[in-house]
Amino acid sequence: MQRKRIVVTGFMAGIPIAGVIWQHLHYIVGLQRLGHDVYYVEDSARFTYDPTTYDVLPDYDYAIALLKTLSEKYGFQDRWCYCARFFHPNETVGLGYRRMRELYREADAILNVCGAQELNEDLLQSSRLIYVESDPGLEQIEIDKGNPRTREKLARHHSLFTFGENVGTPNFPVPTHGLRWMPTRQPIVTDFWKMEALPQPGALFTSVANWNTSGLKDVEWRGEKYLWSKSLEFLKFAEAPTRSGEPFELATNLKDPAIIERLTALGWRLTSPDAVSVDIDLYRSYLQESKGEFTAAKDQYVRLNTGWFSDRSACYLAAGRPVITQETDFTRFYGGKRGLFAFQSLEEIAEAVREINADYAAHSRAAFEVAAEYFEATKVLADLLEKAGV
């Protein structure tokens, strides 16, 4: 493969949550391992979030310190830029403003990870923007509703990719109106996560979740409302620990005393996500030290039959930790049995737990094999670049 100059754009400094940071690092390191010349640029007019103070302010000291640390640890020092467009003139740290604009013009590809990069005149000098959608359903519904701003935004990109592997097929109900959405997956650098040892006795099925995000990206389509929150999906399966005969743990920001009491009575152990959300190494250890993951999926992903799969769940798999997750029709493509189970009912959850417990070592090996075959960063990104014609 010929060496290319590739820019990854995103929001890991502006929203420095561990899961978000890992999501971006997998792109950066995966592209490096393919032999490409990789840069990270965060170019935004949005104020930054400081997870240690919970403040959103026009102060990017935390963001800059984070990028410096990450760049030194993961090999992109002297190849990153943070541009604060909420100041005039634009304040830039790392690579200078002029060099950032040159990169936009020179790059063979600019990956708009999660579609989070705001389009500005500098960025639009490039004809090689690649849109990577992590939340399938939203953009397709806006296009179907005739939203001109969404159509214009997507038209500015050379290629459109989505984690919703059913998008654009008869298995996905929302018409795409001529837009070509190509399937991709979250790349995972599996050796960052792989564990040789099995978890300690007493380890639990766990997950990390933002309990209630309804309202942020909820959408109405053809008379029905589709939620962006997991909370109602978790509550549908609240009896999962009881039915499975063992406790499950959830690191989440749940505050409602009545729901806390109900879940606790049903065998859930609830813990604060604050520490693991701030520290990427603690986050990784939390997943690695778990027995596996039990999680629900967002209402939108399930009812729209997207074929979506969680990047966090893929990290559990890479650690050799079996995953039991809600069906979005991803089993059309992989999983559904050893190491990775999909459920639509409480009975299926309990049966998956029984199967894993009956031969944990085999399911641990199978979990890693799923990650290595379907999510390995070099495989996923080589496929994306080839489909994009890079």
N, C-alpha and C positions, 0 to 999 in steps of 0.2 A: 504494500500500500504506500502510495506517495505521501511524503510528509506535507501536511497542510497547516495553515495558520488558522486556529479556531478560537473564537471568543465565546465563553460561557457567561451569560448574564443571568441575574437572579436577585434574590432578596435575603440571603443568609445573614448579611450584616444588619440589614434593616429590621428583620424579624429573627433574631438569633436564638431560635429554639432548636434544641439538639436534633430532633427529627428533620427539621428544615435544613440544618447545616449538613447533616449526613447526605441528604438528598442531593445537594449541590456538589459535595466532595466526590461522590461517586462519578458524576459526570467529568469533573476535572481530572481525577486520577485515571479513570477509564480511558479518556482520550490521550492522556500522557502515555499510558501503556501501549496504545496503538501507534506511538511514535510521533504524535502530532505536537506542534508548537502551540501550547494552550495558555490562554489568558483568562482571567476572571475580571469582569467589569460590573459594578453596581452603580447605576446611573439613574438617580431617582429624585423626584420632587417631594416624595413622601417623607415625613418625619420618621425618625428611627425609634425603635422600642428598646428599652433597657430592661432586661428580665430581672435584674437585681433590685430595681426600684419600682418596676411596673409602670414606668412613665413613658409617654410618647412625646418627645420633645425635639426641637431643632438643635440637638446636641449629639454629635456623632462620635464622641470620644470612645464609647464602648465598642461601637462598630469598627472603628479603625484599629483599636487594640486587638480585637478578635481577628480581623483580616491579617494583621501582621503575624500573629501567632500561627494561624492556620497556614499561611503561605510558607512559613519557614518549616513547618512540620510536614506539609504535603507537597512541597516542591514547586510552588509557583511564586516564590519570592521574586521581586522585581518584575512580576508579570500580573499585577493586579492594580485596579484603580477604583476609587470610590469618588463619585461626583455628586455633590450635594446641590441639586438644582433648586432647592428651597432658599438658597442664597443667591443674590445678584451682585456682582457676577458670580457664576458658578464656582464654588470652592471644590478643589480636587486634591485628593491625597493618594499617594502611591505614584502611579504614572501620571504625568501632567495632562492637562486638558487637551493640549495640542496632540500629544501622542495618542490619547484616547480616540480622538477624531480620526487620526491616521489609521488606527487599528480598524475602526468601523469601515473605512474605505478599502483597506488591504485584505481583510479577513476572507478566507475561502468559505467560512460559514460562521454565523452568529446564532447560537442556540438560545432561544428565549424560553428558559426553563420555567415551567408552570404558566407560561404566558404572562408572567408578572412584570416584564420589562415594559415601562412606558415608552411609547414611540415619540421621538422628538426629531427635530430637523437634522441633527447630527447623525443619529442612528439610521435615519431613512436615506442616507447617502449610500447605504449598502443595498445590494440586490440579492443578498444571500442570507436573509433572515429566515430562521427555521423555528416554527412555533411548536412547542411541546406542551400539549394540554394534559394536565393531571386530573382535572375534574370533568369527566365526560358528561354530556347532557346539557350543560349550561349554554355553551356557545351555539350548539345545534338548535336548541329551543329558541334562542334569540334570533337566529337566522330565519327559522320557520315563522317567527312572529313579525318578520320584516324589519328588524332593527337595522337601520342604515349604518350606525356607528360600528356595530359588530362586524357587518359585512366589509366596511372600509378597513377596519383593523386587520382582519384576517387576510384581506386582499393585499396588504402590504408585505406579506410573507411569501417567501419563495416556496416553502413546503409546510404542510400541516400534519402534525403527528398527534396521536392521542393514546392514552392508557386504556381507553374504552375499545377493546378489540372487536366489539360487535358494531361499532359506529360505521355507518355506510353499508351495512349488510341487512338482509331481510330480518335478522334477529333483533335489530334495534328499531324502535317504533318511530323515531323522529327523522323526517326526511332531511337530506343534506343539501338539497337544492344546487347540485352541480359541484359543490366543493369536494375535493378529494382528500379525505382524511385517511392517513396511513397508520396502521397499528404499530405501537412500540411499547416497551415496558421500562419500568424504573431500572436503570443499571445498578448492580450491586458488585462492589469489589469484595468477592466472597472471602478472600484470605484475611480481610480486616475483621471478620466475624467468626471464622471457623474455630471450633473448640474440639480438641481431641478427647477431653474427658466428658463423661456424662454429668448431669447436674447432681448436686448433693441430695441425699435423702430428705424428703420434706419440701423440696422445691415445688412451686405451684405453677399452674397455668396463669399467665399474667397478660396484661396489655397496658398501653399508655394511651389515654384518650382525652381530648377536649370534650367535656360532657355535653355542652349545649351551645351549638353555633347556629341554631335556627335564626333566621332573619338576615344573616349575612349574605347568603347566596340561595335562599329559598326562591323558588320560581313557580309560576303558574303556567300551565300549558294545557290547552284544550279542555278547560273546565276543572282541572285537578291541580292540587298544590303538591309540589315535590320538595321535600325538606333536605337541607344540607347537614343536618344534625344526626349524630348517632344515638342520641339519648333515648328516643322512642324505640329504636331497634333493640338497644340493650334491654329496655324494660319489657319488650315482648318476650324476651328469653331470660327474664330475671331468675327463673327457677333452675337455670342450668346447673349451678353447683349442687343443689339438692338432688336433682335427677341423676347427676353424675357421681354422687357419693363422695365428693371432696370439695374443699374450698377453692374458689378462684379469687385472684387479686386484680384490682384495677387501680392504676395510678391515674387519678383524674381530679379535676377541680370541682367536683360536685359539692354544692352548698346546701341544698334543700334538706332540712332535718328529717322530714317525713320519708323522703326517698332513701336517705341514708339508713334510717331505721329499717325500712322494708328490705333493702338489699342485704344489710348485715344479718337480718333474721333468716335470709335465704342462703347464707353461706358465703357471701362476698366479703372479702377483706379489702377495705378502701384505704388508700394511702395517698399522700400528697405527691403531685408530680413535679413539685418545684425543683428539687435537687437534680433529678434526672433530666429535666427539661433544659436546665442551664448548662450542664456539663456533659459534653459529648462522650467522654470516657465513662462517666457514671451511667449514662443512657445505654451505652453498649454493654456494660457489665450487667445492668439490670436485665437486659434481654438474654444475655449469655447464661446468667445464673438461674433463669427460669426453667421450669419443666417444659414449657412450650407456650404458645399463645392461644387464648380464646378471645375472639373479638367479634363485634358486629360491624356491618358496613352501613354507610349512609343511605338513607331512604332513596335518594336520587339514583344511586348506583344500582340498587337492588331492583326497584320497580321499573326502571328504564332498561333493565337487562343489558347493562353496558359491557360486561366482560372485564370490568375493572378489577385490579388487585392492588393491595396496599404495599407501598415500599417498605413500611415497617415490618409487615408480615414477611416480606422477602428477606429482611435482615434476620428475623428469627430463624427462617429456613436455613440461611447461610451459616448460622451458629449451630446447626444440627438440632434445632428445637422444633418439634412438630407443631403444626398450626391447624387450628379448628376455626374456620371463618365462615361468614355468611355467604351464601351463593349469590353471585352476580352473573352467572353463566361463564365464569372463567374456566370451569372444568371442561368446557368445549375444547380448550387449548392445552391444558395441563392440570395435574393434580386430581383431587377427588378420591384419592385412596392413600396408599402408604406414605406417611410423612406429611401429607397435606389433605385435609378433609373439608368438604363444604357441607353446610347444613341449611335446612329450611324449617326444621322442627326441633323441639326439645328432645325427641327420641333419637334423632340423628346425632345430636351433641353427645348424649349419654353413650351411644354406641361407639362414637369416635374415641371417647375417653377410654372405654373398655378395650378397644383394639390397641390403642397406644400403650396402655398399661400392660397388656398381655405380652408385648415384645418391644419394650421401649428402645433398646439398642438398634433394632432393625428400622424402626420408624425414625430414629435420629439420623441414621445413615441416609435413609430415603429423603428426609427433609433437605439435607445438604445437597443430595444429587439433583433434586428439583431446582434448587437455587443455582447450582453450577450449570445445569443444562439450559435453563430458561431465563435466568437473570444475570449471568456473569457479565460484568460491565463491558469487557472487550467485545463479546459477542453482540450484545444489544446495540452498542454504539457503532460498531462496524456495519451492522445491518441498517441502522438509521442513516448513516452517511451515504451508504450505497443507494438506498431508496431515494435520498435527497439529491443524488447526482453529484456529491462532493468528491 
